[in-house]
């Protein structure tokens, strides 16, 4: 059974930083592009960032560009989201997702999802 497990969420003040981690048992991990999505209270889930299978390409939502950074460590079957300069509007549940042999920002293309980790940014 494919599992993705996120961690690293929590409560942080505006301007602060958090690093989210996602570990997965997908095999081989290098066959999956990885993405982060988020869902704020009362809103639809939205794309945040994605990283290609090789890790050589990344893509970000305009709302997080320059503040967030996605990375992957294939040796650890893990993907990360470094979040800096956090704003109250970043408050959401953040989901990690795996996309087999495809790289994009359409959540419908992603094959596997984690259970989410909550991030709360106070003003």
Secondary structure, 3 states (H helix, E strand, C coil): CCCEEEECCEEEECCCCEEEEEEECCCCHHHEEEEEEEECCCCCCEEEEEECCCCCCEEECCCCCCCEEEEEEHHHCEEEEEECCCCHHHCEEEEEEEEECCCCCCHHHCCEECCCEEEEEEC
